[in-house]
Amino acid sequence: MRTILWGARRALMPLATAALVLGAWQALAMTVTAVRGVDFPTPWTTGESLLRLLGGVDLADRSIYRHVYDSLARWAAGFAVAAIGGILFGLLAGCRRGVEELTVPVVHILQLVPGLAWIPVALLLFGIGEQATVFMIAITAFSPIAINVLSGVKRVDVTYVRAARMLGATGTELFTRVMIPGALPSILSGLRIGMGNSWRVLVAAEMVVGTGTGLGYAIIQARWTLDYQAAFACVLIICLIGLVLERYVFSAIERITVDRWGLSHQA
């Protein structure tokens, strides 16, 4: 009986959370409309706008599917660069003390720079367009990934390293069979943090850099045309995509990978 009640509670909690958010949203919309006299989009009007967009109505001369696809493509490109670079750097710095002492302060400084602060740098390096957006995504996601990977490598139990050496493990085997599995929980945590940072800066970059498509670009164009319902619909899509990436993609990868290597107790 207790198991059934626990299962029912777990199933109902997301619905309760959604009801709480929608109720707060509706109350805010009614308050703003009454106090300021402006039409603040409600959940209902936003849902209607979302259905129109999904039905084929263009936004900023493009379909919503094109905007979503282009945003995901830019994010995937920038995040892939950050993930590969951050993991390789963290592993190298974690295994080479000289590299760590020389470069890690720079990485910490990069982490302190807000994503939007890279706009002038991106424009000077790449001009307006795709490359500037991908650069901002990559540079924003790189630091948390690199720092978490480095931290994970530093926390690998030295007993495992010594045992592997006593068993005759070579440098490559030590690296792939001990260091990477030992740092795996931190690697996955870094990727999740980097994902969140890069997804946020993607939307902001599309608003400013002028890519011509994308969810951020669509929001800023909807603002200029006073189509706030469409802008809110785009924000809702951004939230849903981020939720899917966080809860159903990265969480699943973390669960499968960590269980595969038997590191659940370290996660």
Accessible surface in RSA format (square Angstrom, percent):
REM  Atomic radii and reference values for relative SASA: ProtOr
REM  Chains: A
REM  Algorithm: Lee & Richards
REM  Probe-radius: 1.40
REM  Slices: 20
REM RES _ NUM      All-atoms   Total-Side   Main-Chain    Non-polar    All polar
REM                ABS   REL    ABS   REL    ABS   REL    ABS   REL    ABS   REL
RES MET A   1   163.94  84.9 125.36  83.0  38.58  91.9 105.63  89.8  58.31  77.2
RES ARG A   2   208.52  87.5 202.83 103.4   5.68  13.5  79.91 109.2 128.60  77.9
RES THR A   3   111.58  79.4 104.94 106.4   6.64  15.8  72.36  97.2  39.22  59.3
RES ILE A   4   120.99  68.8 113.48  84.5   7.51  18.1 119.14  85.8   1.85   5.0
RES LEU A   5   105.96  59.0 101.47  72.6   4.49  11.3 101.73  71.4   4.24  11.4
RES TRP A   6   141.11  56.6 137.15  66.4   3.97   9.3 126.20  67.3  14.91  24.2
RES GLY A   7    36.20  44.6   0.00   N/A  36.20  44.6  30.75  84.4   5.46  12.2
RES ALA A   8    45.66  42.0  36.73  56.7   8.93  20.3  43.74  61.6   1.92   5.1
RES ARG A   9   145.02  60.9 139.63  71.2   5.39  12.8  40.90  55.9 104.12  63.1
RES ARG A  10   159.14  66.8 146.11  74.5  13.03  31.0  31.03  42.4 128.11  77.6
RES ALA A  11    66.35  61.0  47.04  72.6  19.31  43.9  57.43  80.9   8.92  23.6
RES LEU A  12   105.98  59.0 105.06  75.2   0.92   2.3 105.08  73.8   0.89   2.4
RES MET A  13    98.11  50.8  98.01  64.9   0.10   0.2  79.08  67.2  19.03  25.2
RES PRO A  14    82.42  60.1  70.01  63.8  12.41  45.1  76.77  63.4   5.65  35.1
RES LEU A  15   118.28  65.9 113.48  81.2   4.81  12.1 114.14  80.2   4.14  11.1
RES ALA A  16    55.23  50.8  42.33  65.3  12.90  29.3  50.23  70.7   5.00  13.2
RES THR A  17    73.72  52.4  71.15  72.1   2.57   6.1  53.86  72.4  19.85  30.0
RES ALA A  18    47.42  43.6  40.66  62.8   6.76  15.4  47.03  66.2   0.40   1.1
RES ALA A  19    62.98  57.9  49.48  76.4  13.50  30.7  55.04  77.5   7.94  21.0
RES LEU A  20   132.19  73.6 124.54  89.1   7.65  19.2 131.36  92.3   0.84   2.3
RES VAL A  21    85.76  56.4  81.95  74.2   3.82   9.2  84.90  73.8   0.86   2.3
RES LEU A  22    84.49  47.1  83.28  59.6   1.20   3.0  83.59  58.7   0.89   2.4
RES GLY A  23    39.44  48.6   0.00   N/A  39.44  48.6  33.82  92.8   5.61  12.6
RES ALA A  24    63.55  58.4  48.09  74.2  15.46  35.2  56.78  80.0   6.77  17.9
RES TRP A  25    44.87  18.0  39.25  19.0   5.62  13.2  43.54  23.2   1.33   2.2
RES GLN A  26    66.29  37.1  66.29  48.4   0.00   0.0  33.78  71.9  32.50  24.7
RES ALA A  27    55.22  50.8  49.48  76.4   5.74  13.1  54.34  76.5   0.88   2.3
RES LEU A  28    94.62  52.7  90.30  64.6   4.32  10.9  93.69  65.8   0.93   2.5
RES ALA A  29     0.41   0.4   0.10   0.2   0.31   0.7   0.39   0.5   0.02   0.1
RES MET A  30   118.16  61.2 108.88  72.1   9.28  22.1  98.87  84.1  19.29  25.6
RES THR A  31    76.24  54.2  70.85  71.8   5.39  12.9  51.86  69.7  24.38  36.9
RES VAL A  32    26.19  17.2  24.43  22.1   1.76   4.2  26.19  22.8   0.00   0.0
RES THR A  33    54.88  39.0  50.11  50.8   4.77  11.4  44.60  59.9  10.28  15.5
RES ALA A  34    87.69  80.6  48.81  75.3  38.88  88.4  59.67  84.0  28.02  74.2
RES VAL A  35   117.84  77.5  85.14  77.1  32.70  78.8  90.52  78.7  27.32  74.1
RES ARG A  36   172.90  72.6 142.30  72.5  30.60  72.9  45.61  62.3 127.29  77.1
RES GLY A  37    64.21  79.2   0.00   N/A  64.21  79.2  30.53  83.8  33.68  75.4
RES VAL A  38    62.95  41.4  58.59  53.0   4.36  10.5  62.95  54.7   0.00   0.0
RES ASP A  39   119.99  84.0 101.56 101.1  18.42  43.6  29.04  68.3  90.95  90.7
RES PHE A  40    49.89  25.0  41.91  26.0   7.98  20.8  44.03  26.7   5.86  16.8
RES PRO A  41     5.88   4.3   4.24   3.9   1.64   6.0   5.88   4.9   0.00   0.0
RES THR A  42    28.73  20.4  28.67  29.1   0.05   0.1  25.68  34.5   3.05   4.6
RES PRO A  43    27.97  20.4  18.31  16.7   9.66  35.1  19.13  15.8   8.84  55.0
RES TRP A  44   188.19  75.5 181.21  87.7   6.98  16.4 172.73  92.1  15.46  25.1
RES THR A  45    44.35  31.5  43.46  44.1   0.89   2.1  43.58  58.5   0.77   1.2
RES THR A  46     0.36   0.3   0.36   0.4   0.00   0.0   0.36   0.5   0.00   0.0
RES GLY A  47    24.25  29.9   0.00   N/A  24.25  29.9  23.79  65.3   0.46   1.0
RES GLU A  48    70.36  40.4  67.18  50.8   3.18   7.6  22.11  42.8  48.26  39.4
RES SER A  49     4.06   3.4   3.92   5.2   0.14   0.3   0.00   0.0   4.06   5.7
RES LEU A  50    25.29  14.1  25.29  18.1   0.00   0.0  25.29  17.8   0.00   0.0
RES LEU A  51   124.54  69.4 116.42  83.3   8.13  20.4 116.74  82.0   7.81  21.0
RES ARG A  52   124.02  52.1 117.41  59.8   6.62  15.8  60.10  82.1  63.92  38.7
RES LEU A  53     6.26   3.5   6.26   4.5   0.00   0.0   6.26   4.4   0.00   0.0
RES LEU A  54    75.13  41.8  63.80  45.6  11.33  28.5  64.07  45.0  11.06  29.8
RES GLY A  55    69.17  85.3   0.00   N/A  69.17  85.3  33.23  91.2  35.93  80.5
RES GLY A  56    44.24  54.6   0.00   N/A  44.24  54.6  24.99  68.6  19.26  43.1
RES VAL A  57    82.01  54.0  75.17  68.0   6.85  16.5  81.61  70.9   0.41   1.1
RES ASP A  58    88.15  61.7  67.19  66.9  20.96  49.6  18.86  44.4  69.29  69.1
RES LEU A  59    12.95   7.2  11.48   8.2   1.48   3.7  12.95   9.1   0.00   0.0
RES ALA A  60    30.05  27.6   1.52   2.3  28.53  64.9  16.75  23.6  13.30  35.2
RES ASP A  61   118.46  83.0 100.32  99.9  18.14  42.9  21.00  49.4  97.46  97.2
RES ARG A  62    93.42  39.2  90.17  46.0   3.25   7.7  16.47  22.5  76.94  46.6
RES SER A  63    35.43  29.9  31.44  42.0   3.99   9.2  20.48  43.6  14.96  21.0
RES ILE A  64     1.06   0.6   1.06   0.8   0.00   0.0   1.06   0.8   0.00   0.0
RES TYR A  65   124.73  58.2 119.77  68.1   4.97  12.9 101.35  76.2  23.38  28.8
RES ARG A  66   109.47  46.0 104.42  53.2   5.05  12.0  31.65  43.3  77.82  47.2
RES HIS A  67     0.00   0.0   0.00   0.0   0.00   0.0   0.00   0.0   0.00   0.0
RES VAL A  68    30.94  20.4  30.94  28.0   0.00   0.0  30.94  26.9   0.00   0.0
RES TYR A  69   152.01  71.0 149.10  84.8   2.91   7.6 105.87  79.6  46.14  56.9
RES ASP A  70    17.96  12.6  16.88  16.8   1.08   2.5   5.11  12.0  12.85  12.8
RES SER A  71     0.40   0.3   0.40   0.5   0.00   0.0   0.37   0.8   0.03   0.0
RES LEU A  72    61.69  34.4  60.48  43.3   1.21   3.0  60.72  42.6   0.97   2.6
RES ALA A  73    48.10  44.2  33.28  51.4  14.82  33.7  42.30  59.6   5.80  15.4
RES ARG A  74     6.92   2.9   4.70   2.4   2.23   5.3   6.13   8.4   0.79   0.5
RES TRP A  75    24.01   9.6  24.01  11.6   0.00   0.0  24.01  12.8   0.00   0.0
RES ALA A  76    48.99  45.0  43.64  67.3   5.35  12.2  46.04  64.8   2.95   7.8
RES ALA A  77    46.09  42.4  34.94  53.9  11.16  25.4  44.86  63.2   1.23   3.3
RES GLY A  78     0.00   0.0   0.00   N/A   0.00   0.0   0.00   0.0   0.00   0.0
RES PHE A  79    21.72  10.9  21.72  13.5   0.00   0.0  21.72  13.2   0.00   0.0
RES ALA A  80    45.92  42.2  40.66  62.7   5.26  12.0  45.87  64.6   0.05   0.1
RES VAL A  81    89.95  59.2  83.24  75.4   6.71  16.2  86.87  75.5   3.08   8.4
RES ALA A  82     1.47   1.3   0.00   0.0   1.47   3.3   1.47   2.1   0.00   0.0
RES ALA A  83    14.27  13.1  14.27  22.0   0.00   0.0  14.27  20.1   0.00   0.0
RES ILE A  84   110.15  62.7 106.46  79.3   3.68   8.9 110.13  79.3   0.02   0.0
RES GLY A  85    27.48  33.9   0.00   N/A  27.48  33.9  24.71  67.8   2.77   6.2
RES GLY A  86     0.00   0.0   0.00   N/A   0.00   0.0   0.00   0.0   0.00   0.0
RES ILE A  87    42.28  24.1  42.28  31.5   0.00   0.0  42.28  30.4   0.00   0.0
RES LEU A  88   111.70  62.2 107.50  76.9   4.20  10.6 108.18  76.0   3.52   9.5
RES PHE A  89    36.09  18.1  31.08  19.2   5.01  13.0  35.52  21.5   0.57   1.6
RES GLY A  90     0.00   0.0   0.00   N/A   0.00   0.0   0.00   0.0   0.00   0.0
RES LEU A  91     7.70   4.3   7.70   5.5   0.00   0.0   7.70   5.4   0.00   0.0
RES LEU A  92    94.50  52.6  90.74  64.9   3.75   9.4  94.04  66.0   0.46   1.2
RES ALA A  93     0.24   0.2   0.00   0.0   0.24   0.6   0.00   0.0   0.24   0.6
RES GLY A  94    16.80  20.7   0.00   N/A  16.80  20.7   0.00   0.0  16.80  37.6
RES CYS A  95    43.52  32.9  18.09  20.2  25.43  59.8  18.29  46.3  25.23  27.2
RES ARG A  96   142.41  59.8 140.59  71.7   1.82   4.3  38.47  52.6 103.94  63.0
RES ARG A  97   165.28  69.4 154.44  78.7  10.84  25.8  63.46  86.7 101.82  61.7
RES GLY A  98    50.56  62.4   0.00   N/A  50.56  62.4  38.33 105.2  12.24  27.4
RES VAL A  99    44.79  29.5  41.88  37.9   2.92   7.0  43.69  38.0   1.10   3.0
RES GLU A 100    34.02  19.5  33.44  25.3   0.58   1.4   6.15  11.9  27.87  22.8
RES GLU A 101   109.04  62.6  86.55  65.5  22.49  53.6  43.73  84.6  65.31  53.3
RES LEU A 102   141.20  78.6 124.26  88.9  16.93  42.6 129.29  90.8  11.91  32.0
RES THR A 103    39.00  27.7  38.78  39.3   0.22   0.5  39.00  52.4   0.00   0.0
RES VAL A 104    16.22  10.7  16.22  14.7   0.00   0.0  16.22  14.1   0.00   0.0
RES PRO A 105    71.96  52.4  66.09  60.2   5.87  21.3  71.26  58.8   0.70   4.4
RES VAL A 106    83.67  55.1  83.67  75.7   0.00   0.0  83.67  72.7   0.00   0.0
RES VAL A 107     7.41   4.9   7.41   6.7   0.00   0.0   7.41   6.4   0.00   0.0
RES HIS A 108    83.81  45.8  82.59  57.4   1.22   3.1  54.37  56.0  29.45  34.3
RES ILE A 109   106.22  60.4 106.11  79.1   0.10   0.2 106.11  76.4   0.10   0.3
RES LEU A 110    41.50  23.1  36.96  26.4   4.54  11.4  36.96  26.0   4.54  12.2
RES GLN A 111    85.83  48.0  62.16  45.4  23.67  56.4  20.59  43.8  65.24  49.5
RES LEU A 112   144.85  80.7 119.49  85.5  25.36  63.7 123.84  87.0  21.00  56.5
RES VAL A 113    48.31  31.8  38.18  34.6  10.14  24.4  39.96  34.7   8.36  22.7
RES PRO A 114    93.03  67.8  80.79  73.6  12.24  44.5  93.01  76.8   0.02   0.1
RES GLY A 115    14.99  18.5   0.00   N/A  14.99  18.5   3.80  10.4  11.18  25.0
RES LEU A 116    92.10  51.3  85.13  60.9   6.97  17.5  85.29  59.9   6.82  18.3
RES ALA A 117    49.86  45.8  27.84  43.0  22.01  50.1  39.10  55.1  10.75  28.5
RES TRP A 118    31.61  12.7  31.61  15.3   0.00   0.0  30.48  16.3   1.14   1.8
RES ILE A 119    22.05  12.5  22.05  16.4   0.00   0.0  22.05  15.9   0.00   0.0
RES PRO A 120    75.95  55.4  72.31  65.9   3.64  13.2  75.91  62.7   0.05   0.3
RES VAL A 121    56.28  37.0  55.13  49.9   1.14   2.8  56.23  48.9   0.05   0.1
RES ALA A 122     0.00   0.0   0.00   0.0   0.00   0.0   0.00   0.0   0.00   0.0
RES LEU A 123    61.96  34.5  52.93  37.9   9.03  22.7  53.22  37.4   8.75  23.5
RES LEU A 124   159.47  88.8 127.17  91.0  32.30  81.2 129.94  91.3  29.53  79.5
RES LEU A 125   110.12  61.3  79.75  57.1  30.37  76.3  81.73  57.4  28.39  76.4
RES PHE A 126    88.67  44.4  59.42  36.8  29.24  76.1  66.70  40.4  21.97  62.9
RES GLY A 127    30.12  37.1   0.00   N/A  30.12  37.1  27.70  76.0   2.42   5.4
RES ILE A 128   129.81  73.9  97.81  72.9  32.00  77.1  97.81  70.4  32.00  86.8
RES GLY A 129    19.77  24.4   0.00   N/A  19.77  24.4  19.77  54.2   0.00   0.0
RES GLU A 130    86.22  49.5  82.56  62.5   3.66   8.7  56.56 109.4  29.66  24.2
RES GLN A 131   120.02  67.1 114.25  83.5   5.77  13.7  36.53  77.8  83.49  63.3
RES ALA A 132     0.28   0.3   0.00   0.0   0.28   0.6   0.00   0.0   0.28   0.7
RES THR A 133     0.00   0.0   0.00   0.0   0.00   0.0   0.00   0.0   0.00   0.0
RES VAL A 134    34.99  23.0  34.99  31.7   0.00   0.0  34.99  30.4   0.00   0.0
RES PHE A 135    40.73  20.4  35.27  21.8   5.46  14.2  40.47  24.5   0.26   0.7
RES MET A 136     0.00   0.0   0.00   0.0   0.00   0.0   0.00   0.0   0.00   0.0
RES ILE A 137     0.00   0.0   0.00   0.0   0.00   0.0   0.00   0.0   0.00   0.0
RES ALA A 138    13.31  12.2  12.69  19.6   0.62   1.4  12.89  18.2   0.42   1.1
RES ILE A 139    34.00  19.3  29.77  22.2   4.23  10.2  31.63  22.8   2.36   6.4
RES THR A 140    23.41  16.7  14.89  15.1   8.52  20.3  19.13  25.7   4.28   6.5
RES ALA A 141     0.00   0.0   0.00   0.0   0.00   0.0   0.00   0.0   0.00   0.0
RES PHE A 142    39.89  20.0  39.89  24.7   0.00   0.0  39.89  24.2   0.00   0.0
RES SER A 143     1.11   0.9   1.11   1.5   0.00   0.0   1.05   2.2   0.06   0.1
RES PRO A 144     1.54   1.1   1.54   1.4   0.00   0.0   1.54   1.3   0.00   0.0
RES ILE A 145     0.00   0.0   0.00   0.0   0.00   0.0   0.00   0.0   0.00   0.0
RES ALA A 146     0.19   0.2   0.00   0.0   0.19   0.4   0.10   0.1   0.09   0.2
RES ILE A 147    32.87  18.7  31.56  23.5   1.31   3.2  32.32  23.3   0.55   1.5
RES ASN A 148    33.40  23.0  32.12  31.0   1.28   3.1   1.64   3.9  31.76  30.7
RES VAL A 149     0.00   0.0   0.00   0.0   0.00   0.0   0.00   0.0   0.00   0.0
RES LEU A 150    13.36   7.4  13.36   9.6   0.00   0.0  13.36   9.4   0.00   0.0
RES SER A 151    40.33  34.1  34.29  45.8   6.03  13.9  26.00  55.4  14.33  20.1
RES GLY A 152     2.43   3.0   0.00   N/A   2.43   3.0   1.65   4.5   0.79   1.8
RES VAL A 153     5.08   3.3   0.57   0.5   4.51  10.9   0.57   0.5   4.51  12.2
RES LYS A 154   102.72  50.1  70.51  43.3  32.21  76.7  51.04  45.9  51.68  55.0
RES ARG A 155   165.35  69.4 136.63  69.6  28.72  68.4  73.38 100.3  91.97  55.7
RES VAL A 156    19.23  12.7   1.78   1.6  17.45  42.1   6.03   5.2  13.20  35.8
RES ASP A 157    67.32  47.2  56.48  56.2  10.84  25.6  21.94  51.6  45.38  45.3
RES VAL A 158    79.55  52.3  75.88  68.7   3.66   8.8  77.03  66.9   2.51   6.8
RES THR A 159    80.78  57.5  79.72  80.8   1.07   2.5  55.91  75.1  24.88  37.6
RES TYR A 160   116.31  54.3 112.80  64.2   3.51   9.1  75.98  57.1  40.33  49.7
RES VAL A 161    17.62  11.6  17.62  15.9   0.00   0.0  17.62  15.3   0.00   0.0
RES ARG A 162   148.78  62.5 146.93  74.9   1.85   4.4  45.67  62.4 103.11  62.5
RES ALA A 163    45.01  41.4  40.78  62.9   4.23   9.6  44.54  62.7   0.47   1.2
RES ALA A 164    13.55  12.5   8.74  13.5   4.81  10.9  13.03  18.4   0.51   1.4
RES ARG A 165   151.06  63.4 134.11  68.4  16.94  40.3  43.75  59.8 107.30  65.0
RES MET A 166   168.03  87.0 129.24  85.5  38.78  92.3 110.13  93.6  57.89  76.7
RES LEU A 167   159.26  88.7 124.26  88.9  35.00  88.0 129.24  90.8  30.02  80.8
RES GLY A 168    55.32  68.2   0.00   N/A  55.32  68.2  34.31  94.2  21.01  47.1
RES ALA A 169    31.46  28.9  12.33  19.0  19.13  43.5  15.63  22.0  15.82  41.9
RES THR A 170    79.15  56.3  70.99  72.0   8.15  19.4  73.70  99.0   5.45   8.2
RES GLY A 171    58.17  71.7   0.00   N/A  58.17  71.7  39.03 107.1  19.14  42.9
RES THR A 172   100.91  71.8  92.83  94.1   8.08  19.2  60.31  81.0  40.61  61.4
RES GLU A 173    80.53  46.2  80.29  60.7   0.24   0.6  25.16  48.7  55.37  45.2
RES LEU A 174    21.81  12.1  21.73  15.5   0.08   0.2  21.81  15.3   0.00   0.0
RES PHE A 175    67.22  33.6  66.39  41.1   0.83   2.2  67.11  40.7   0.11   0.3
RES THR A 176    60.12  42.8  53.88  54.6   6.24  14.9  45.62  61.3  14.50  21.9
RES ARG A 177   169.79  71.3 152.93  78.0  16.86  40.1  37.85  51.7 131.94  80.0
RES VAL A 178    22.04  14.5  16.89  15.3   5.15  12.4  19.93  17.3   2.12   5.7
RES MET A 179    23.08  12.0  23.08  15.3   0.00   0.0  20.25  17.2   2.84   3.8
RES ILE A 180    52.46  29.9  52.46  39.1   0.00   0.0  52.46  37.8   0.00   0.0
RES PRO A 181    10.61   7.7  10.15   9.3   0.45   1.6  10.61   8.8   0.00   0.0
RES GLY A 182    17.65  21.8   0.00   N/A  17.65  21.8   8.92  24.5   8.72  19.5
RES ALA A 183     0.36   0.3   0.00   0.0   0.36   0.8   0.36   0.5   0.00   0.0
RES LEU A 184    16.98   9.5  16.98  12.2   0.00   0.0  16.98  11.9   0.00   0.0
RES PRO A 185    12.51   9.1  11.84  10.8   0.67   2.5  12.31  10.2   0.20   1.2
RES SER A 186     8.67   7.3   5.63   7.5   3.03   7.0   3.92   8.3   4.75   6.6
RES ILE A 187    10.01   5.7  10.01   7.5   0.00   0.0  10.01   7.2   0.00   0.0
RES LEU A 188    10.39   5.8  10.30   7.4   0.09   0.2  10.33   7.3   0.07   0.2
RES SER A 189    43.57  36.8  41.41  55.3   2.16   5.0  18.75  39.9  24.82  34.8
RES GLY A 190     0.00   0.0   0.00   N/A   0.00   0.0   0.00   0.0   0.00   0.0
RES LEU A 191    25.31  14.1  25.31  18.1   0.00   0.0  25.31  17.8   0.00   0.0
RES ARG A 192    60.24  25.3  55.65  28.4   4.59  10.9  15.75  21.5  44.49  27.0
RES ILE A 193    86.05  49.0  78.31  58.3   7.74  18.7  85.28  61.4   0.77   2.1
RES GLY A 194     0.00   0.0   0.00   N/A   0.00   0.0   0.00   0.0   0.00   0.0
RES MET A 195     7.65   4.0   7.65   5.1   0.00   0.0   6.02   5.1   1.63   2.2
RES GLY A 196    19.38  23.9   0.00   N/A  19.38  23.9  19.05  52.3   0.34   0.8
RES ASN A 197    34.33  23.7  31.81  30.7   2.53   6.1   4.81  11.6  29.53  28.5
RES SER A 198     0.00   0.0   0.00   0.0   0.00   0.0   0.00   0.0   0.00   0.0
RES TRP A 199    14.51   5.8  14.51   7.0   0.00   0.0  14.50   7.7   0.00   0.0
RES ARG A 200   156.11  65.5 144.81  73.8  11.30  26.9  76.47 104.5  79.63  48.3
RES VAL A 201     8.04   5.3   3.93   3.6   4.10   9.9   7.73   6.7   0.31   0.8
RES LEU A 202     0.14   0.1   0.14   0.1   0.00   0.0   0.14   0.1   0.00   0.0
RES VAL A 203    16.03  10.5  16.03  14.5   0.00   0.0  16.03  13.9   0.00   0.0
RES ALA A 204    21.09  19.4  18.86  29.1   2.23   5.1  20.59  29.0   0.50   1.3
RES ALA A 205     0.00   0.0   0.00   0.0   0.00   0.0   0.00   0.0   0.00   0.0
RES GLU A 206     0.00   0.0   0.00   0.0   0.00   0.0   0.00   0.0   0.00   0.0
RES MET A 207    65.25  33.8  49.03  32.4  16.22  38.6  26.77  22.8  38.48  51.0
RES VAL A 208    84.37  55.5  57.67  52.2  26.70  64.3  61.70  53.6  22.67  61.5
RES VAL A 209     0.84   0.6   0.00   0.0   0.84   2.0   0.32   0.3   0.52   1.4
RES GLY A 210    36.47  45.0   0.00   N/A  36.47  45.0  22.54  61.9  13.93  31.2
RES THR A 211    22.24  15.8   0.00   0.0  22.24  53.0   1.86   2.5  20.38  30.8
RES GLY A 212    31.93  39.4   0.00   N/A  31.93  39.4  24.98  68.6   6.95  15.6
RES THR A 213     8.42   6.0   8.42   8.5   0.00   0.0   5.88   7.9   2.55   3.8
RES GLY A 214     0.00   0.0   0.00   N/A   0.00   0.0   0.00   0.0   0.00   0.0
RES LEU A 215     0.35   0.2   0.35   0.2   0.00   0.0   0.35   0.2   0.00   0.0
RES GLY A 216     0.00   0.0   0.00   N/A   0.00   0.0   0.00   0.0   0.00   0.0
RES TYR A 217    48.21  22.5  48.21  27.4   0.00   0.0  13.97  10.5  34.24  42.2
RES ALA A 218     0.00   0.0   0.00   0.0   0.00   0.0   0.00   0.0   0.00   0.0
RES ILE A 219    19.98  11.4  19.98  14.9   0.00   0.0  19.98  14.4   0.00   0.0
RES ILE A 220    31.38  17.9  31.38  23.4   0.00   0.0  31.38  22.6   0.00   0.0
RES GLN A 221    56.07  31.4  55.48  40.5   0.59   1.4   5.15  11.0  50.92  38.6
RES ALA A 222     0.31   0.3   0.00   0.0   0.31   0.7   0.31   0.4   0.00   0.0
RES ARG A 223   113.92  47.8 111.89  57.0   2.03   4.8  24.45  33.4  89.46  54.2
RES TRP A 224   163.27  65.5 137.52  66.6  25.75  60.5 125.94  67.1  37.34  60.6
RES THR A 225   100.49  71.5  72.67  73.7  27.82  66.3  75.18 101.0  25.30  38.2
RES LEU A 226   128.64  71.6 112.20  80.3  16.44  41.3 112.20  78.8  16.44  44.2
RES ASP A 227    53.46  37.4  49.15  48.9   4.31  10.2  16.59  39.0  36.87  36.8
RES TYR A 228    90.07  42.1  90.06  51.2   0.01   0.0  63.52  47.7  26.55  32.7
RES GLN A 229    50.21  28.1  50.21  36.7   0.00   0.0   8.52  18.1  41.68  31.6
RES ALA A 230     2.00   1.8   2.00   3.1   0.00   0.0   2.00   2.8   0.00   0.0
RES ALA A 231     8.00   7.4   8.00  12.3   0.00   0.0   8.00  11.3   0.00   0.0
RES PHE A 232    53.81  26.9  53.04  32.9   0.77   2.0  53.04  32.2   0.77   2.2
RES ALA A 233     0.00   0.0   0.00   0.0   0.00   0.0   0.00   0.0   0.00   0.0
RES CYS A 234     0.00   0.0   0.00   0.0   0.00   0.0   0.00   0.0   0.00   0.0
RES VAL A 235    70.28  46.2  70.28  63.6   0.00   0.0  70.28  61.1   0.00   0.0
RES LEU A 236    53.26  29.7  50.96  36.5   2.30   5.8  53.06  37.3   0.20   0.5
RES ILE A 237    16.66   9.5  16.46  12.3   0.20   0.5  16.66  12.0   0.00   0.0
RES ILE A 238    24.47  13.9  23.94  17.8   0.53   1.3  23.94  17.2   0.53   1.4
RES CYS A 239    74.33  56.2  61.44  68.5  12.89  30.3  27.05  68.5  47.28  51.0
RES LEU A 240    86.42  48.1  86.01  61.5   0.40   1.0  86.30  60.6   0.12   0.3
RES ILE A 241    27.78  15.8  25.88  19.3   1.91   4.6  27.75  20.0   0.03   0.1
RES GLY A 242    14.36  17.7   0.00   N/A  14.36  17.7  12.58  34.5   1.78   4.0
RES LEU A 243    86.28  48.1  80.63  57.7   5.66  14.2  84.54  59.4   1.74   4.7
RES VAL A 244    73.74  48.5  73.74  66.8   0.00   0.0  73.74  64.1   0.00   0.0
RES LEU A 245    21.97  12.2  21.97  15.7   0.00   0.0  21.97  15.4   0.00   0.0
RES GLU A 246    52.16  29.9  52.16  39.5   0.00   0.0  30.30  58.6  21.86  17.8
RES ARG A 247   140.16  58.8 129.37  65.9  10.79  25.7  21.27  29.1 118.89  72.1
RES TYR A 248   148.03  69.1 131.48  74.8  16.55  43.1  90.28  67.8  57.75  71.2
RES VAL A 249    56.61  37.2  53.38  48.3   3.23   7.8  56.51  49.1   0.10   0.3
RES PHE A 250    18.39   9.2  17.17  10.6   1.22   3.2  17.17  10.4   1.22   3.5
RES SER A 251    26.58  22.5  23.07  30.8   3.51   8.1  17.35  36.9   9.23  12.9
RES ALA A 252    24.61  22.6  24.31  37.5   0.30   0.7  24.36  34.3   0.25   0.7
RES ILE A 253    81.57  46.4  79.31  59.1   2.27   5.5  81.57  58.7   0.00   0.0
RES GLU A 254    31.65  18.2  31.59  23.9   0.06   0.1   9.28  18.0  22.37  18.3
RES ARG A 255   141.16  59.3 133.87  68.2   7.29  17.4  64.14  87.7  77.02  46.7
RES ILE A 256   115.44  65.7 109.47  81.6   5.96  14.4 113.75  81.9   1.69   4.6
RES THR A 257    33.98  24.2  30.94  31.4   3.04   7.3  21.24  28.5  12.75  19.3
RES VAL A 258     5.12   3.4   5.12   4.6   0.00   0.0   5.12   4.4   0.00   0.0
RES ASP A 259    84.60  59.3  64.16  63.9  20.45  48.4  28.02  65.9  56.58  56.4
RES ARG A 260   169.47  71.2 145.72  74.3  23.75  56.6  58.40  79.8 111.07  67.3
RES TRP A 261   102.07  41.0  80.02  38.7  22.05  51.8  70.61  37.7  31.45  51.0
RES GLY A 262    49.89  61.5   0.00   N/A  49.89  61.5  33.53  92.0  16.36  36.6
RES LEU A 263    16.92   9.4  16.92  12.1   0.00   0.0  16.92  11.9   0.00   0.0
RES SER A 264    67.05  56.7  51.15  68.3  15.90  36.6  44.35  94.4  22.70  31.8
RES HIS A 265   143.24  78.3 102.48  71.2  40.76 104.3  93.34  96.2  49.90  58.1
RES GLN A 266    73.02  40.8  44.97  32.9  28.05  66.8  27.07  57.6  45.95  34.8
RES ALA A 267    83.79  77.0  23.62  36.4  60.17 136.9  49.08  69.1  34.71  91.9
END  Absolute sums over single chains surface
CHAIN  1 A    15321.8      12913.0       2408.8      10567.6       4754.2
END  Absolute sums over all chains
TOTAL         15321.8      12913.0       2408.8      10567.6       4754.2
